[in-house]
Amino acid sequence: MPEVMQVVRKELGSDAVILNSKVIHEGGFLGLFKKRKIEVLAAIDQTSLPKKKTDLSIMPDVKQSKVQPNKATSNQDDVLKELRDMKKWMQQNNNQTSEFLPTFQLIYEKLLKQEVDQEIAYDLIETIQARLNQNEIEESEIWKQISFEIKHRLSNKGTFGMTTFDKKYIHLVGPTGVGKTTTIAKLAAHCVLKQQKKVAFITTDTYRIAAIEQLKTYSKILDIPIEIAYNLDDYQKAKDKFHDYDFVFVDTAGRNFRDEKYIKELGKIVDLNHEVDTFLVLSLTTRGSDLEDIYKQFHNIPLKQLILTKKDETKTYGSVLNLCLKHNIGVAYITNGQDVPDDIEELSIEKMAKLIVGD
């Protein structure tokens, strides 16, 4: 076979493609003493090279196959067409990022690994490269410019951070498993211990007994009253009971976010429009496409801000940046563990940019 490859390369050039090869045996006497030969079908793109007549007869062990033009030529044309299409696609794909200088290209790829949307990452790098307009520049300087650009863009997209709550009733909504109950305990503890506010709990999560017991445990530790609301009447009675409290934190059931029925039922249990701030709780470990789907399910609810959880379980934060820029919504808090009330902090624009850029 190496000898055959040498002949093919000599006659057709290095661009030749081996389409098929097989070993055959011919001759002999009474099935014995057959001679081993190699049959090869090679092709070359005739549009790029001049036609050459190939003579493989110089190789004694190579059989010249008799090609039927109507069948073999057609198969060869199909293969060549696929090769040309692949070559064209690779050229287009390379041209997409060839506009960036090497250092900018490296940072662009790092943004993509952070799961920053390709369009957003491309626009960021394109903007910074045009602004700096230098062939040689330190990578650290580019990251500084990206941080500045992210903060500038986020400043027009919503409110970041939360020093105190504007409304008396604070609702936390979101899919199951994101840590709403623990987060609500952290927020309540912060108000009680650091601000000396009078706080109460209402839970509508009647689907999970464990969730009710968990919130009851926090209420005992913090000496906070708690009411369970099974329907809108129960919710209104609880509100009346807590009318003289500073803040009332409402924990809602975590259900399958793809179930539209759950979103509709939510409005039948709690009042989402009067004296209410509603926060959508999202886990940073959730895939970007799922975060987008979750937000779309809840977008009909008047959301004030996002609360991000499980920062300690991931190092990828680009999907949240995508969400904020696309939907003009800010982030109030971010949590990074299970400890109550310590593992929660406000998320300013500066901290948000730092999640993407790093130190």
Buried (B, 14 or more C-beta within 10 A) or exposed (E): EEEBBEBBEEBBEEEBBEBEBEEEEEEEEEEEEEEEBBBBBBBBBEEEEEEEEBEBEEBEEBBEEEEEEEEBEEBBEEBBEEBEEEEEEEEEEEEEBEEBBEBBBEBBBBBBEBBBBEEBBBBBBBBBBEEBEEEEBEEEEBBEBBBBBBBEBBEEBBEBBBEEBEBBBBBBBBBBEBBBBBBBBBBBBBBBEEEEBBBBBBBBBBEBEEBBEBBBEBBEEBEBBBBBBEEBEBBEEBBEBBEEBBBBBBBBBBBEBEEEEBBEEBEEBBBBEEEBBBBBBBBBBBEBEBBBBBBEBBEEBEBBBBBBBBBEEEEBBBBBBBBBBBBEBBBBBBBBBEEBBEBBBEBBBEBBBBBBBEE
